[in-house]
């Protein structure tokens, strides 16, 4: 029985928060056509391509990262970040950024306008 090889590409999208980029991790490999078999088959080799993060804040994105928008800068004032670690976007389009170095979460509109802050020594908005 001849086995046909099918190429596939899996794309997992994620957001990078330090300058708010939308990017993709591309995983490529080959997958044999599914055939009835009594013996399990080994999974294909997968090689992900991840962006490289540098200590000075630069991101070496690779070929599948696309610039989306940016706002803010490094620092401790409103709209500034110190080691941002995570991002969430709610159903209304508000962007929440976990600004871990400043021990707070900052909230922005989808256009990047500052809305409020929650965290150490700050008032909840």
C-alpha positions, 0 to 999 in steps of 0.5 A: 500500500502506497503512503501519500505525504501531505504537507501541513502548516499550523499557525498559532497566533499570539500577542506580544505586549511590550510594543503590542505586536500581533504575530504567529508561530509557524510549525511545519512538518509532514503528515502521512495520509491516515490509514487503518492500522493496528500499530500506532504511528509516531507523530511528525517532527515539528519545528516551531519558529519563535521570536527572540527577546533581547534584554534591551527590549528589542524583539527579533520577530522572524518572518511571521510577525506583523506590526499592529500598533504601539503605544506607551513607553518605558517608565513608571507613569501612566501609559508607561510600562516596566516589564509588561508580561501579559495582555487581555482584550475583552469583548468590548475591545478594551486592552488590559496590560499586566505591567508587572514591573510597576505592579499594576494593570493598565486599561486602554481603549482599542485605539490605545487611549488610556482609561485607568489603572489598578495596582500598587499605590493607585486608585481603582478606576 
